[in-house]
């Protein structure tokens, strides 16, 4: 598709749909919609539209289809792969879902919440909490990420171990198709085997097949018992052995199992306000263990205590503490969630969101560490993440006193090194952040031609005019 | 597609691929492949092929594509919607997966099993058990159903409440596409957000998009505690109230919650060898409660006892028993699983596999009972099922002494009555059995044109020649 700057008439027609107050074009107004959260990508747009209803979204897409105008749906713009920002040097129109932020219904008996795609994740969590239910999706950016973006990237986060990704948390969807037609798939059913799984096709499609405007999400009874422990371990092997023990002993009550390196504890205690090392002893690695039991506080206590006893007896745990209050539980999670922001003051950081089969984590980490420190002497590897899911955020802070720009200039090179090891272990180059623009060409390079071809056929079947978020996930030509 | 009887040359070419011993054409040999499990459908075929490798499946499909020969993949032929049998009066070639029955790998540390699609479900359960792991999919026909069929129908069963449908139990797939190309999606990753969700598109597609030949399935640590209780309740409302209580008290430890009517207890005790009513009191409805705890037998005991105490205190339970041994636990489940076979000796039975939002179950049941008994005076409604999933097998036995054929002749009419009520409650006309031929035209009638259109586009994108299981799920023309 060649770049066609929309004519003033076309801009006026789009503006008519949402009203002049919700069609932004001034540089200062549109600036926040253009930059990907890490600043790696900066796009261009003639127009940001902020529709206030599904009907307006539909009219926008219909007009876009007729005029072959590329549309980029955007939620909270917290993504890490430049999937929600317009392309650079093109004339993509941004369609922000931010005004579609109504909770349509909440049913604590049926355990569902029906929400507009523009609802902020934290608001959904709060609405569930208000009716004594849990919406378990939880991630660092939950105060600004929006449900439509969470769905479009099949978001993961810290509760995947017990509750699954966004795909497992969604029962039904409402999607505006590229033509403006609305697919009403807002079902509240736990079981429904009636034809192809359209829902899961739109989830994780990063806005390239249509615009998600509403969703039925699952709620859960709130666990009555909640305990968080923090344990120092000798190495990644021991962390994995402890995970296996925890998983067998606690089953689905194991709601979090997060790995952190000593360096991460140093970064967070140094840079993040209020974070303190909860232990007096120093360990090479740490795990945060989160346990939720349905019935009582006592059962969670019993469980965390037996787990720590078993872990110490087995020799997997060097030292451990159990949070004694809600405040302490939050403080431990705050430390874990600060791992990524705490890297910023340390200079440039090259990031990887990868997964490998759980049992390959130690081998993958050892091999990656060796090759990366050889390629970038002095590199400070701060790899942390969701061990139970096999998902490691393999982040690399620049060497002390290195030139930040020169270090960041090696982003692709270092990615290639790490991803090669990931592939050796049959892993994924994007465990939870998606593909967007950042990993699009790499995906095409590593996947079989038939797999890319099947995806291209789906794209073409749903969006023959190629107006939906072009050049994301798949190359547009 | 018009019916073209394959030429002797084509038959010979197909036969060459699998060898003469595995290309069946004699009426006695092919008979078992033609009839759907309930006998409602009987198809025709010139040839049943039993390939012994993925390579042979690939060559069969390549030849079928070149010659436009319709192919019907078949697993254990235990389906209930005639999705796995050839069409009547056509010349579909049956491709049986029964010889592809090798377990390729089992990894108790990584908690995965990799299996050929033709493996029998019970064999997968056994292989998992042998390494102290659980493969939770469990259903009445598990002794003959095959994994490829379970995947192609997104099978449910009795453990969905805690573990999900087949879609939630599968990490990766190997699929032979209509052209014979093989998509290797045999990934072992819990998190992998790299493009469109091809896996979940093939799962539940009933063999209309390609032939699943292998899968990576999830295993789970075996629960150490297991308790089964059986409770008599006054009505469906009380059963649902008890479910809510159980779900909040036990969380994911609630691994089964099945509803049965008094009539079902009478049918099973009357006709099924070894089934006895476990209680001396008589109740209008019963629930089977299955609890599995990860850590210990004691925690399961504690949990089931507190649940029954709470249920009695709340007035939801009239009487209850707890199984005292593994034998008693099995006996209670055997009773539940005999609900459907026990209807056979009672004459004809018109069946519905429907779901509604969980909170609508009592209203749906009351309304359906009233309308059905009005339409078919004397009809004996034996509705049972997975209450926690909203999935009711709303089965209707013929009136005593009625003419069986005349009663079964009203199948479509009664279906229409029941399904109209299901749709009123925004339910599904196929909760777990799929669409096949039985519900294909009904699906087209009740779903929005755009939804059917999207499915047709997917079908066309994957199978442009229309050779894959034509006329199943969607009409072929």
Interface residues (C-beta under 8 A of the other chain):
Chain A: X107 X109 X110 X111 X112 X153 X154 X156 X160 X162 X164 X165 X167 X168 X177 X181 X182 X183 X184 X185 X187 X188 X189 X190 X191 X192 X193 X194 X195 X196 X197 X198 X200 X201 X203 X204 X205 X209 X220 X221 X223 X244 X247 X248 X249 X250 X251 X252 X253 X292 X293 X294 X295 X299 X303 X306 X355 X356 X357 X358 X359 X360 X386 X388 X389 X390 X391 X426 X427 X428 X429 X430 X431 X432 X433 X434 X435 X439 X443 X447 X448 X450 X451 X454 X455 X457 X458 X459 X460 X461 X462 X473 X474
Chain B: X107 X109 X110 X111 X112 X153 X154 X156 X160 X162 X164 X165 X167 X168 X177 X181 X182 X183 X184 X185 X187 X188 X189 X190 X191 X192 X193 X194 X195 X196 X197 X198 X200 X201 X203 X204 X205 X209 X220 X221 X223 X244 X247 X248 X249 X250 X251 X252 X253 X292 X293 X294 X295 X299 X303 X306 X355 X356 X357 X358 X359 X360 X386 X388 X389 X390 X391 X426 X427 X428 X429 X430 X431 X432 X433 X434 X435 X439 X443 X447 X448 X450 X451 X454 X455 X457 X458 X459 X460 X461 X462 X473 X474
